[in-house]
Amino acid sequence: QVQLVESGGGLVQPGGSLRLSCVASGSIGSINAMGWYRLAPGKQREMVARMSNSTTTTYAISVTGRFTMSRDNAKNTVYLQMNSLKPEDTAVYYCSASQLEPPYAFWGRGTQVTVSS
């Protein structure tokens, strides 16, 4: 089992920045990739950024150039730095961890990000 706890969400004005954090605990040795996803009202869940153990990171087109995913292995933490935020970035942001054997995805409870003036 892997436990994920997100933090760092909040209310920010358009053009502002936030940094989300996700702390992983439990059987973290089984994790082969971690990612950030978001779910906005009336929309499907969207992959925002995903980082494999090779440190290759993939971003959604909508956030490329504005969001950066990073990790601190010593703290078992991944981050999502979000700059130049737009109202359409408003969503609940979830951290996810994937394992290969057996194939499974763990999820955090999410953190709300609201971009509004």
N, C-alpha and C positions, 0 to 999 in steps of 0.2 A: 504493500500500500504506500501511496505517496500523498502527502497532504500539501496543499497549496493555499497560501494566504496572500491576497492582494491588498494593497493600500496605495494611497496617494491621489485618489480621485477627488473631485470637488467641482466647484463652480468657477469658471474662468471666462473672461471677456474674449471676444474674437481677437485673434492675433496674439493671445497669451500663450503661456507654456505650462505644462504639468509634467511631473515625472512619476510614473507608476512603478511600484515595486511588487515583486512576487517572491516570497520566501518558500522554499521547498523543504520538506522534512520527510522522514520515513525511509523507504527503500529507494533512495535517490540514485543508487548505483545502477538501477535498472532503466533509468531514463536515457533515451537516445535523442530526444528533441524536445524543445520547449517553444511555446508560442503564445502570442496574444491574439485574442479574438474579441469581437464586439457584437453587441446585439442592440439594435435601435428599434423603437416601437414601430410595428408594421413592416419591418424588414427582416430578411433572413440573416442568420449569423454569418459574419464575415471574418475571414482571416486577415489580421492586420500585419503581423510580423511573425516569422517562424525561424528559429535557429536550431540547426542540427549540432551534433557533437563535434562536427568538423569545423564549427564556427561559421559555416555558410549561412547567411541570413537572407530570407526572402521577404519582400514587402508587397503589400497591396499597392496597386497603381495609385489609388486615391491618397496614399500617405507618403509615397516615395518622395524623398527630399525634405520631408517635414518631421518624420518620426524616425527614431533610431533605437534599435533594440541592442542591449548589451547584457553582460553577465559578470558576476563576481563569484567564481567557484569557491573561494574561501568562505563566503557568506551564504552559499547555496541560494543565491538570489539572482533573478533576472530583472531587468529594468526596461521601461519603455519611456524614452524621452520624447515628449510631444511638443513641437514648436509650431508657431503660426496656426494655432487652432482655429477651426471654422465651426459654425453652428452645426454643420452636417457631421461633425465628429462626435456629437452628443450621442451617448450610448452607455450601456453597461459593458465594461471591459473585463474580460475573463482571461486568466492565465491557465494554460494547459500544458501538461507533461505527457509525453508518449513513451511507451515501452514496446519493445519488439516481441519479447517472449514472456508470457503470452501477449498478443497484440491488445493493447488497451490504452485508453486516454483518460487521464485524471484531470479534474477541473477544480478551480477555486470557486468561491461564492460570488466573485465579481465585485467591481468597484464602479460607482456611478461617475461619469464625466459629463458635465453639462457646460456647453459653450454658449453663452448668451450675454447680451448687453443689458 
